[in-house]
Amino acid sequence: MGKSRQTTTTEERMPAFQQEFLQNTLLPFATNISQQGFTPFGGEMTAGVSDTSMRALPQFERVADIAGMTPADYAAMTEANLSPFQSQVIDAALARGQRERDIARTGEMADITRAGAFGNERRGVFEAERQAAFDIGQQQMIANLLQQGYTQAQAATMAQLAQAQGAAGQAAEGFQQIGGLEQATEQARLDAAFAEFMREQGLPFEQLNALVSAAGGVPAGYGTTSQTGTYRPGVLDYLTAGAAGYSAARP
């Protein structure tokens, strides 16, 4: 019963270099991050509409003005297109017709004089009838020319309006496309600046994670110490051992 019993005690202690790293490096760094205030982004985040895009607005207004023309506006424009036809075609035709009538009248008077066929009264009636026929033909010519001119003026008005509206629409679309590219380029620049700001704000946390990973890289059990001691068993130890043996031997 006097035989001694040997025991081993294991104690886990943090290595001194790890404890020093945690106390003097990791914890102060984490404390400093936790005490930092909010840093707002000081730059612009959204690109505005470019000046080029704004140049499309007057073109759209031009399209709207054409679409909103009143009958009076249309008539005035058609009248303006008819004026050149009046001076260049109708007036010229009238002048040519009057000249031909004067030539014909001169010939008629010469023939009448040579023939001595009419007296003054009958001659006046003859001239009046010929002039009336000329006037009727001239008025018919004027009516036909006016109808032709008005038709051409209407066609010119429609063509001018369509051309003006189409040109304004194309110009507006071009300004929008170029302005959209400018705005997208500016937005990309602003996004890059904001991303760089966020990367700067996140750098301390990346550094903290690196420190945490370094602190956790110490192998488990590193720094564990073992202590061995001896002591003499007492009566209680023998009684416990005997009871255990008896229990095991029972069927």
Backbone as JSON, one array per atom type, in Angstrom:
{
  "sequence": "MGKSRQTTTTEERMPAFQQEFLQNTLLPFATNISQQGFTPFGGEMTAGVSDTSMRALPQFERVADIAGMTPADYAAMTEANLSPFQSQVIDAALARGQRERDIARTGEMADITRAGAFGNERRGVFEAERQAAFDIGQQQMIANLLQQGYTQAQAATMAQLAQAQGAAGQAAEGFQQIGGLEQATEQARLDAAFAEFMREQGLPFEQLNALVSAAGGVPAGYGTTSQTGTYRPGVLDYLTAGAAGYSAARP",
  "N": [[0.81, -1.21, 0.0], [2.12, 1.14, 0.13], [3.07, 1.99, -2.26], [4.1, 4.39, -4.61], [2.34, 6.82, -6.73], [2.29, 8.1, -10.03], [1.63, 11.19, -11.65], [0.62, 13.41, -14.38], [0.51, 16.82, -15.25], [-0.94, 19.12, -17.48], [-0.44, 22.28, -18.85], [-1.65, 24.99, -20.63], [-0.25, 27.68, -22.14], [-0.15, 30.94, -23.57], [2.18, 31.78, -26.05], [4.89, 34.01, -25.43], [5.62, 35.83, -27.45], [3.33, 35.87, -29.02], [1.42, 36.87, -27.25], [2.5, 39.4, -26.84], [2.24, 40.43, -29.42], [-0.54, 40.53, -29.73], [-1.27, 42.3, -27.65], [0.22, 44.63, -28.1], [0.13, 45.24, -30.8], [-2.11, 44.18, -32.46], [-4.54, 44.68, -30.9], [-4.32, 47.54, -30.29], [-4.41, 48.53, -32.92], [-6.95, 47.67, -33.81], [-8.51, 49.05, -31.95], [-8.0, 51.68, -32.67], [-9.22, 51.76, -35.23], [-11.88, 51.37, -34.5], [-12.47, 53.76, -33.32], [-12.51, 55.63, -35.25], [-14.16, 58.23, -37.06], [-17.09, 58.84, -39.17], [-16.46, 59.18, -42.57], [-17.46, 61.19, -45.02], [-18.13, 60.98, -48.57], [-16.7, 63.3, -50.69], [-16.98, 64.02, -53.35], [-18.72, 64.36, -56.56], [-21.47, 62.23, -57.43], [-23.27, 61.61, -59.38], [-23.54, 62.04, -62.82], [-24.39, 64.95, -64.59], [-26.82, 66.1, -67.06], [-25.44, 66.52, -70.24], [-24.17, 69.46, -71.95], [-24.33, 69.18, -74.68], [-26.47, 67.4, -75.03], [-28.53, 69.04, -74.17], [-28.72, 70.75, -76.3], [-30.43, 69.51, -78.0], [-32.96, 70.22, -77.29], [-34.04, 72.71, -78.46], [-34.38, 71.75, -81.05], [-36.3, 69.74, -80.79], [-38.38, 71.4, -80.01], [-38.72, 72.79, -82.36], [-39.72, 70.77, -84.03], [-42.13, 70.33, -82.68], [-43.34, 72.84, -83.06], [-43.8, 72.82, -85.82], [-45.56, 70.69, -86.02], [-47.67, 71.81, -84.67], [-48.74, 73.79, -86.29], [-51.11, 76.21, -87.39], [-54.09, 76.44, -89.52], [-53.99, 79.02, -90.65], [-51.26, 79.61, -90.5], [-50.28, 77.69, -92.24], [-51.52, 78.5, -94.62], [-50.35, 81.01, -94.99], [-47.7, 80.29, -95.45], [-47.98, 78.8, -97.77], [-48.9, 80.82, -99.49], [-46.62, 82.39, -99.58], [-44.97, 80.66, -101.01], [-46.34, 80.71, -103.37], [-45.99, 83.23, -104.4], [-43.49, 83.61, -105.9], [-44.14, 82.08, -108.15], [-46.24, 83.58, -109.17], [-44.96, 85.94, -110.04], [-42.97, 84.98, -111.73], [-44.16, 83.26, -113.56], [-47.04, 83.67, -114.08], [-47.29, 86.49, -114.4], [-45.4, 86.84, -116.41], [-46.57, 85.3, -118.44], [-48.91, 86.76, -118.91], [-47.84, 89.17, -119.82], [-46.62, 88.29, -122.18], [-48.88, 87.39, -123.57], [-50.31, 89.79, -123.85], [-48.59, 91.2, -125.5], [-48.65, 89.64, -127.8], [-51.29, 90.04, -128.43], [-51.29, 92.78, -129.03], [-49.69, 92.79, -131.32], [-51.3, 91.3, -133.01], [-53.54, 92.98, -133.15], [-52.5, 95.2, -134.47], [-52.03, 94.15, -136.98], [-54.65, 93.5, -137.72], [-55.87, 96.02, -137.88], [-54.47, 97.13, -139.99], [-55.26, 95.48, -142.1], [-58.01, 96.06, -142.18], [-57.99, 98.74, -142.81], [-56.82, 98.73, -145.37], [-58.74, 97.32, -146.78], [-61.01, 98.82, -146.47], [-63.38, 98.03, -145.33], [-65.06, 98.48, -143.14], [-67.09, 100.83, -141.43], [-66.76, 103.5, -139.06], [-68.41, 102.81, -136.9], [-69.01, 100.04, -137.13], [-66.47, 99.13, -137.12], [-65.66, 99.71, -134.52], [-67.3, 97.93, -133.11], [-66.32, 95.49, -133.99], [-63.67, 95.56, -133.01], [-64.21, 95.6, -130.29], [-65.39, 93.08, -129.89], [-63.26, 91.4, -130.57], [-61.46, 92.1, -128.54], [-62.88, 91.33, -126.3], [-62.96, 88.56, -126.66], [-60.26, 88.08, -126.44], [-59.83, 88.86, -123.76], [-61.4, 86.98, -122.37], [-60.04, 84.6, -123.0], [-57.62, 85.23, -121.83], [-58.3, 85.43, -119.1], [-59.06, 82.8, -118.6], [-56.65, 81.55, -119.0], [-55.23, 82.66, -116.88], [-56.64, 81.61, -114.7], [-56.13, 78.86, -115.0], [-53.36, 78.88, -114.71], [-53.13, 79.86, -112.1], [-54.34, 77.77, -110.65], [-52.56, 75.72, -111.22], [-50.26, 76.86, -110.11], [-50.99, 77.12, -107.39], [-51.28, 74.46, -106.67], [-48.66, 73.57, -107.0], [-47.47, 75.24, -105.09], [-48.62, 74.31, -102.72], [-47.56, 71.71, -102.67], [-44.86, 72.37, -102.45], [-44.9, 73.6, -99.94], [-45.62, 71.44, -98.22], [-43.42, 69.78, -98.69], [-41.34, 71.37, -97.73], [-42.02, 71.6, -95.01], [-41.92, 68.91, -94.21], [-39.23, 68.38, -94.71], [-37.99, 70.24, -92.98], [-38.95, 69.35, -90.49], [-37.98, 66.73, -90.43], [-35.21, 67.2, -90.54], [-34.83, 68.62, -88.15], [-35.59, 66.67, -86.31], [-33.62, 64.68, -86.78], [-31.33, 66.12, -86.08], [-31.84, 66.57, -83.36], [-31.82, 63.93, -82.41], [-29.17, 63.25, -82.98], [-27.76, 65.05, -81.29], [-28.62, 64.06, -78.84], [-27.53, 61.47, -78.83], [-24.73, 61.94, -78.93], [-24.5, 63.53, -76.65], [-25.34, 61.64, -74.77], [-23.21, 59.82, -74.81], [-21.19, 61.48, -73.81], [-22.2, 61.95, -71.24], [-22.24, 59.35, -70.2], [-19.5, 58.78, -70.2], [-18.58, 60.67, -68.35], [-19.98, 59.77, -66.1], [-18.76, 57.3, -65.7], [-16.23, 58.15, -64.97], [-16.82, 59.42, -62.52], [-17.79, 57.23, -61.09], [-15.47, 55.69, -60.93], [-13.9, 57.32, -59.32], [-15.39, 57.26, -56.95], [-15.24, 54.53, -56.35], [-12.51, 54.29, -55.83], [-12.36, 55.85, -53.54], [-13.9, 54.27, -51.77], [-12.27, 52.04, -51.71], [-10.09, 53.08, -50.4], [-11.26, 53.64, -47.92], [-11.76, 51.07, -47.05], [-9.29, 49.96, -46.71], [-7.98, 49.98, -44.05], [-9.46, 47.94, -42.76], [-8.86, 45.7, -44.26], [-6.18, 45.51, -43.62], [-6.44, 45.03, -40.89], [-7.66, 42.51, -40.95], [-5.54, 41.08, -41.99], [-3.75, 41.2, -39.86], [-5.24, 39.83, -37.92], [-5.33, 37.31, -39.09], [-2.63, 36.69, -39.0], [-2.27, 36.58, -36.24], [-3.82, 34.38, -35.61], [-2.39, 32.38, -36.73], [-0.67, 30.85, -35.21], [0.3, 27.61, -34.32], [-1.94, 25.17, -32.88], [-1.61, 24.31, -29.47], [0.93, 25.17, -29.33], [3.42, 26.3, -27.18], [2.43, 24.98, -24.99], [2.87, 23.61, -21.8], [4.11, 20.91, -19.78], [3.82, 19.34, -16.65], [5.21, 17.11, -14.22], [4.37, 15.11, -11.44], [4.58, 13.37, -8.22], [2.84, 11.25, -5.88], [1.85, 9.58, -2.78], [-0.4, 6.86, -2.66], [-3.49, 6.82, -0.82], [-5.7, 5.37, 1.73], [-8.26, 5.67, 0.8], [-7.88, 5.67, -1.93], [-7.18, 2.99, -2.4], [-9.5, 1.68, -1.57], [-11.32, 2.6, -3.44], [-10.24, 1.56, -5.81], [-10.52, -1.19, -5.21], [-13.28, -1.5, -5.07], [-13.98, -1.0, -7.69], [-12.78, -3.14, -8.99], [-14.22, -5.31, -7.87], [-16.76, -4.85, -8.84], [-16.37, -5.27, -11.53], [-15.82, -8.01, -11.53], [-18.17, -9.34, -10.87], [-20.86, -11.46, -11.97]],
  "CA": [[0.0, 0.0, 0.0], [2.98, 2.31, 0.16], [3.61, 2.26, -3.59], [3.79, 5.76, -5.06], [1.56, 6.95, -8.0], [2.82, 9.21, -10.81], [0.63, 11.94, -12.41], [1.14, 14.45, -15.28], [-0.37, 18.0, -15.36], [-0.68, 19.89, -18.7], [-0.84, 23.68, -18.74], [-1.55, 25.69, -21.9], [0.07, 29.1, -22.0], [0.09, 31.65, -24.83], [3.58, 32.15, -26.19], [5.14, 35.41, -25.09], [5.62, 36.68, -28.65], [1.95, 36.01, -29.46], [0.76, 37.78, -26.32], [3.01, 40.73, -27.09], [1.68, 40.87, -30.69], [-1.94, 40.87, -29.5], [-1.41, 43.46, -26.77], [0.89, 45.85, -28.55], [-0.07, 45.49, -32.22], [-3.46, 43.92, -32.96], [-5.57, 45.39, -30.16], [-4.29, 48.99, -30.55], [-4.84, 48.81, -34.3], [-8.4, 47.51, -33.85], [-9.1, 50.15, -31.18], [-7.9, 52.9, -33.49], [-10.25, 51.69, -36.27], [-13.2, 51.52, -33.89], [-12.65, 55.15, -32.89], [-12.56, 56.52, -36.41], [-15.47, 58.75, -37.39], [-17.59, 58.63, -40.53], [-15.84, 60.06, -43.57], [-18.35, 61.26, -46.2], [-17.51, 61.15, -49.89], [-16.82, 64.7, -51.02], [-17.11, 64.28, -54.78], [-20.02, 64.15, -57.2], [-21.76, 60.82, -57.65], [-24.14, 61.45, -60.56], [-23.22, 62.95, -63.92], [-25.54, 65.71, -65.08], [-27.08, 66.1, -68.51], [-24.4, 67.3, -70.91], [-24.6, 70.61, -72.74], [-24.68, 68.7, -76.02], [-27.83, 66.86, -74.97], [-29.46, 70.15, -74.06], [-28.89, 71.37, -77.62], [-31.52, 68.83, -78.69], [-34.24, 70.79, -76.89], [-34.62, 73.59, -79.49], [-34.77, 70.97, -82.23], [-37.6, 69.14, -80.46], [-39.36, 72.48, -80.04], [-38.98, 73.06, -83.78], [-40.63, 69.71, -84.49], [-43.45, 70.59, -82.09], [-43.92, 74.01, -83.71], [-44.31, 72.42, -87.14], [-46.75, 69.85, -85.8], [-48.75, 72.63, -84.14], [-49.1, 74.89, -87.19], [-52.54, 76.45, -87.62], [-54.41, 76.62, -90.95], [-53.52, 80.33, -91.09], [-49.82, 79.49, -90.71], [-50.08, 76.89, -93.46], [-51.93, 79.32, -95.76], [-49.34, 82.05, -95.2], [-46.52, 79.66, -96.03], [-48.33, 78.45, -99.15], [-48.94, 82.07, -100.22], [-45.23, 82.78, -99.83], [-44.46, 79.8, -102.08], [-47.05, 81.04, -104.6], [-45.55, 84.53, -104.9], [-42.54, 83.5, -107.02], [-44.85, 81.57, -109.34], [-47.01, 84.7, -109.68], [-44.11, 86.89, -110.76], [-42.13, 84.34, -112.73], [-44.94, 82.51, -114.54], [-48.31, 84.3, -114.47], [-47.03, 87.83, -114.94], [-44.7, 86.69, -117.69], [-47.54, 84.82, -119.43], [-49.79, 87.88, -119.23], [-47.09, 90.11, -120.66], [-46.45, 87.69, -123.5], [-50.19, 87.39, -124.22], [-50.63, 91.16, -124.25], [-47.73, 91.55, -126.65], [-49.2, 88.95, -128.98], [-52.55, 90.71, -128.78], [-50.95, 94.05, -129.67], [-49.22, 92.49, -132.68], [-52.46, 90.88, -133.8], [-54.39, 94.15, -133.38], [-51.87, 96.02, -135.49], [-52.29, 93.5, -138.27], [-56.06, 93.62, -138.04], [-56.15, 97.4, -138.29], [-53.9, 97.33, -141.32], [-56.12, 94.8, -143.06], [-59.28, 96.79, -142.29], [-57.74, 100.01, -143.51], [-56.6, 98.46, -146.8], [-59.97, 96.84, -147.41], [-62.08, 99.81, -146.32], [-64.59, 97.22, -145.18], [-65.9, 98.88, -142.02], [-67.17, 102.21, -141.0], [-66.28, 103.68, -137.69], [-69.25, 102.1, -135.93], [-68.78, 98.6, -137.27], [-65.08, 98.87, -136.73], [-65.62, 99.69, -133.06], [-67.91, 96.66, -132.66], [-65.36, 94.41, -134.31], [-62.55, 95.63, -132.08], [-64.7, 95.21, -128.96], [-65.56, 91.62, -129.88], [-61.95, 90.75, -130.54], [-60.88, 92.35, -127.23], [-63.61, 90.49, -125.34], [-62.46, 87.19, -126.83], [-58.91, 88.04, -125.86], [-59.94, 88.92, -122.3], [-61.88, 85.68, -121.88], [-58.92, 83.65, -123.08], [-56.6, 85.58, -120.85], [-58.78, 85.06, -117.76], [-59.01, 81.34, -118.5], [-55.24, 81.21, -118.82], [-54.84, 83.04, -115.51], [-57.24, 80.63, -113.78], [-55.38, 77.61, -115.12], [-52.03, 79.07, -114.13], [-53.29, 79.97, -110.64], [-54.58, 76.43, -110.13], [-51.28, 75.01, -111.3], [-49.34, 77.46, -109.14], [-51.39, 76.79, -106.02], [-50.95, 73.03, -106.45], [-47.21, 73.5, -106.8], [-47.15, 75.9, -103.82], [-48.99, 73.36, -101.66], [-46.56, 70.64, -102.66], [-43.62, 72.94, -101.91], [-45.09, 73.8, -98.5], [-45.55, 70.13, -97.57], [-42.03, 69.3, -98.77], [-40.51, 72.18, -96.82], [-42.35, 71.22, -93.63], [-41.39, 67.57, -93.96], [-37.77, 68.48, -94.66], [-37.61, 70.93, -91.75], [-39.24, 68.5, -89.35], [-37.03, 65.62, -90.45], [-33.87, 67.69, -90.19], [-34.82, 68.93, -86.72], [-35.61, 65.4, -85.58], [-32.31, 64.05, -86.89], [-30.38, 66.9, -85.28], [-32.11, 66.29, -81.94], [-31.34, 62.58, -82.12], [-27.7, 63.29, -82.96], [-27.32, 65.71, -80.06], [-28.87, 63.15, -77.72], [-26.57, 60.36, -78.86], [-23.42, 62.44, -78.52], [-24.61, 63.91, -75.25], [-25.4, 60.43, -73.94], [-21.84, 59.3, -74.69], [-20.47, 62.36, -72.89], [-22.69, 61.73, -69.88], [-21.78, 58.03, -69.76], [-18.07, 58.89, -69.91], [-18.44, 61.41, -67.09], [-20.45, 58.91, -65.01], [-17.72, 56.3, -65.46], [-15.16, 58.82, -64.21], [-17.29, 59.61, -61.15], [-17.85, 55.91, -60.46], [-14.1, 55.27, -60.62], [-13.46, 58.11, -58.16], [-16.08, 56.74, -55.76], [-14.68, 53.2, -56.06], [-11.2, 54.51, -55.22], [-12.64, 56.33, -52.19], [-14.32, 53.12, -50.98], [-11.1, 51.19, -51.5], [-9.29, 53.74, -49.36], [-11.94, 53.46, -46.64], [-11.71, 49.67, -46.65], [-7.91, 49.49, -46.5], [-7.69, 49.61, -42.66], [-10.09, 46.67, -42.41], [-8.04, 44.66, -44.88], [-4.97, 45.4, -42.81], [-6.84, 44.37, -39.64], [-7.85, 41.09, -41.24], [-4.21, 40.48, -42.14], [-3.21, 41.03, -38.5], [-5.98, 38.75, -37.26], [-4.87, 36.04, -39.67], [-1.29, 36.42, -38.47], [-2.4, 36.18, -34.83], [-4.4, 33.04, -35.53], [-1.55, 31.41, -37.43], [0.15, 30.07, -34.28], [-0.26, 26.26, -34.25], [-2.58, 24.78, -31.63], [-0.74, 23.59, -28.55], [2.25, 25.79, -29.26], [3.6, 26.96, -25.89], [1.89, 24.16, -23.9], [3.89, 23.04, -20.89], [3.68, 19.73, -19.0], [4.47, 19.19, -15.32], [5.05, 15.75, -13.69], [4.51, 15.07, -9.97], [4.31, 12.04, -7.6], [2.26, 11.3, -4.52], [1.61, 8.24, -2.23], [-1.83, 6.58, -2.58], [-4.05, 6.67, 0.51], [-6.68, 4.3, 1.91], [-9.4, 5.94, -0.07], [-7.53, 5.24, -3.29], [-7.28, 1.53, -2.48], [-10.91, 1.29, -1.49], [-11.94, 2.9, -4.74], [-9.75, 0.58, -6.77], [-11.09, -2.48, -4.9], [-14.69, -1.49, -5.46], [-14.03, -1.07, -9.15], [-12.46, -4.5, -9.38], [-15.33, -6.17, -7.48], [-17.88, -4.64, -9.78], [-16.03, -5.86, -12.8], [-15.79, -9.47, -11.43], [-19.52, -9.86, -10.7], [-21.46, -11.91, -13.23]],
  "C": [[0.84, 1.25, 0.0], [3.54, 2.67, -1.18], [3.16, 3.65, -4.06], [3.09, 5.74, -6.42], [2.04, 8.21, -8.72], [1.7, 9.86, -11.63], [1.32, 12.99, -13.27], [0.1, 15.57, -15.4], [0.03, 18.81, -16.59], [-1.24, 21.31, -18.54], [-0.61, 24.37, -20.09], [-1.33, 27.18, -21.63], [0.32, 29.69, -23.39], [1.56, 32.01, -24.91], [3.77, 33.65, -25.94], [5.09, 36.31, -26.31], [4.21, 36.89, -29.16], [1.19, 36.98, -28.55], [1.21, 39.22, -26.56], [2.42, 41.29, -28.39], [0.22, 41.3, -30.52], [-2.09, 42.17, -28.71], [-0.87, 44.75, -27.38], [0.67, 46.19, -30.03], [-1.54, 45.37, -32.63], [-4.51, 44.74, -32.24], [-5.49, 46.9, -30.33], [-4.77, 49.36, -31.95], [-6.36, 48.72, -34.41], [-9.09, 48.63, -33.08], [-9.08, 51.44, -31.98], [-8.96, 52.91, -34.59], [-11.63, 51.95, -35.68], [-13.49, 52.96, -33.49], [-12.69, 56.13, -34.06], [-13.99, 56.96, -36.7], [-15.85, 58.48, -38.83], [-16.95, 59.65, -41.46], [-16.74, 60.09, -44.8], [-17.55, 61.44, -47.49], [-17.76, 62.58, -50.34], [-17.01, 65.01, -52.49], [-18.52, 64.09, -55.29], [-20.22, 62.66, -57.48], [-22.6, 60.58, -58.91], [-23.77, 62.49, -61.6], [-24.49, 63.65, -64.4], [-25.71, 65.57, -66.58], [-26.06, 67.01, -69.19], [-25.0, 68.46, -71.69], [-25.0, 70.18, -74.16], [-26.09, 68.14, -76.06], [-28.86, 67.97, -74.9], [-29.68, 70.86, -75.39], [-29.98, 70.67, -78.44], [-32.87, 69.47, -78.39], [-34.82, 71.75, -77.94], [-35.07, 72.84, -80.74], [-36.11, 70.28, -81.99], [-38.71, 70.2, -80.47], [-39.72, 72.84, -81.48], [-39.94, 72.02, -84.35], [-42.04, 69.95, -83.96], [-44.12, 71.79, -82.73], [-44.51, 73.67, -85.07], [-45.58, 71.6, -86.99], [-47.94, 70.69, -85.33], [-49.13, 73.81, -85.03], [-50.61, 74.98, -87.37], [-52.82, 76.54, -89.12], [-53.93, 77.96, -91.48], [-52.02, 80.31, -91.36], [-49.53, 78.75, -92.02], [-50.42, 77.72, -94.69], [-50.9, 80.4, -96.06], [-48.09, 81.48, -95.86], [-46.78, 79.28, -97.49], [-48.37, 79.71, -100.02], [-47.54, 82.56, -100.54], [-44.61, 81.94, -100.95], [-45.12, 80.13, -103.41], [-46.53, 82.34, -105.21], [-44.52, 84.43, -106.02], [-43.2, 83.0, -108.3], [-45.65, 82.69, -109.99], [-46.15, 85.62, -110.54], [-43.36, 86.23, -111.92], [-42.94, 83.66, -113.84], [-46.17, 83.3, -115.01], [-48.06, 85.67, -115.1], [-46.33, 87.76, -116.3], [-45.66, 86.22, -118.79], [-48.49, 85.93, -119.86], [-49.08, 88.88, -120.16], [-46.91, 89.56, -122.07], [-47.78, 87.7, -124.27], [-50.58, 88.78, -124.69], [-49.81, 91.59, -125.45], [-48.26, 90.89, -127.92], [-50.5, 89.59, -129.42], [-52.27, 92.05, -129.49], [-50.49, 93.84, -131.11], [-50.39, 92.13, -133.58], [-53.36, 92.07, -134.11], [-53.8, 95.04, -134.47], [-52.12, 95.45, -136.88], [-53.73, 93.63, -138.69], [-56.4, 95.03, -138.56], [-55.6, 97.68, -139.7], [-54.78, 96.69, -142.39], [-57.43, 95.56, -143.27], [-59.1, 98.08, -143.08], [-57.58, 99.78, -145.0], [-57.9, 98.07, -147.49], [-61.07, 97.89, -147.4], [-63.41, 99.15, -146.08], [-65.53, 97.73, -144.11], [-65.94, 100.39, -141.9], [-66.7, 102.29, -139.56], [-67.07, 102.87, -136.68], [-68.99, 100.61, -135.98], [-67.35, 98.24, -136.87], [-64.95, 98.8, -135.21], [-66.2, 98.41, -132.5], [-66.95, 95.51, -132.89], [-64.21, 94.39, -133.31], [-62.99, 95.19, -130.67], [-64.87, 93.7, -128.86], [-64.21, 90.89, -129.81], [-61.29, 90.93, -129.17], [-61.55, 91.48, -126.16], [-63.14, 89.03, -125.43], [-61.07, 87.05, -126.23], [-58.95, 88.02, -124.33], [-60.41, 87.59, -121.71], [-60.76, 84.64, -121.9], [-57.85, 83.93, -122.05], [-57.03, 85.19, -119.43], [-58.74, 83.53, -117.56], [-57.57, 80.87, -118.29], [-54.78, 81.51, -117.39], [-55.39, 82.02, -114.51], [-56.47, 79.32, -113.8], [-54.0, 77.72, -114.46], [-52.1, 79.18, -112.6], [-53.52, 78.59, -110.0], [-53.3, 75.62, -110.13], [-50.31, 75.54, -110.25], [-49.69, 77.11, -107.71], [-51.07, 75.33, -105.69], [-49.45, 72.88, -106.2], [-46.8, 74.13, -105.47], [-47.49, 74.99, -102.64], [-47.95, 72.24, -101.53], [-45.24, 71.15, -102.08], [-43.73, 73.14, -100.41], [-44.96, 72.48, -97.74], [-44.12, 69.6, -97.57], [-41.13, 70.07, -97.81], [-40.76, 71.81, -95.37], [-41.77, 69.85, -93.28], [-39.87, 67.6, -93.84], [-37.31, 69.14, -93.37], [-37.83, 70.06, -90.52], [-38.28, 67.32, -89.27], [-35.64, 66.05, -90.04], [-33.78, 68.0, -88.7], [-34.81, 67.66, -85.88], [-34.27, 64.69, -85.61], [-31.26, 64.79, -86.07], [-30.57, 66.63, -83.8], [-31.59, 64.92, -81.55], [-29.82, 62.53, -82.06], [-27.16, 63.93, -81.7], [-27.51, 64.79, -78.85], [-27.85, 62.02, -77.68], [-25.19, 60.82, -78.38], [-23.43, 62.85, -77.05], [-24.68, 62.72, -74.31], [-24.02, 59.81, -73.75], [-21.03, 60.16, -73.71], [-20.89, 62.12, -71.45], [-22.23, 60.38, -69.34], [-20.3, 58.06, -69.41], [-17.84, 59.6, -68.58], [-18.89, 60.56, -65.9], [-19.42, 57.83, -64.69], [-16.57, 56.9, -64.66], [-15.56, 59.01, -62.75], [-17.35, 58.27, -60.4], [-16.46, 55.42, -60.07], [-13.57, 56.03, -59.41], [-14.11, 57.6, -56.88], [-15.53, 55.37, -55.36], [-13.31, 53.34, -55.39], [-11.35, 55.0, -53.78], [-13.03, 55.15, -51.28], [-13.15, 52.17, -50.73], [-10.19, 51.76, -50.41], [-9.91, 53.55, -47.98], [-11.82, 52.01, -46.14], [-10.3, 49.15, -46.37], [-7.6, 49.15, -45.05], [-8.28, 48.26, -42.25], [-9.36, 45.5, -43.07], [-6.76, 44.44, -44.08], [-5.27, 44.71, -41.48], [-7.03, 42.87, -39.85], [-6.51, 40.38, -41.4], [-3.58, 40.24, -40.77], [-3.91, 39.9, -37.76], [-5.53, 37.39, -37.78], [-3.49, 35.68, -39.15], [-1.37, 35.96, -37.02], [-2.95, 34.77, -34.7], [-3.55, 31.98, -36.19], [-0.65, 30.59, -36.53], [-0.46, 28.68, -34.13], [-0.88, 25.98, -32.88], [-1.62, 23.98, -30.75], [0.64, 24.17, -28.43], [2.37, 26.57, -27.96], [3.03, 26.17, -24.72], [3.02, 23.56, -23.07], [3.28, 21.89, -20.11], [4.48, 19.68, -17.7], [4.15, 17.8, -14.79], [5.28, 15.78, -12.18], [4.19, 13.67, -9.44], [3.64, 12.26, -6.25], [1.97, 9.86, -4.1], [0.11, 8.03, -2.12], [-2.28, 6.41, -1.14], [-5.06, 5.55, 0.56], [-7.85, 4.48, 0.96], [-9.11, 5.5, -1.5], [-7.65, 3.74, -3.43], [-8.72, 1.07, -2.44], [-11.61, 1.54, -2.83], [-11.52, 1.89, -5.79], [-10.35, -0.8, -6.51], [-12.54, -2.56, -5.32], [-14.83, -1.6, -6.98], [-13.74, -2.5, -9.61], [-13.59, -5.47, -9.06], [-16.48, -6.05, -8.45], [-17.61, -5.28, -11.11], [-16.1, -7.38, -12.76], [-17.17, -10.06, -11.27], [-20.13, -10.26, -12.05], [-22.61, -11.0, -13.62]]
}
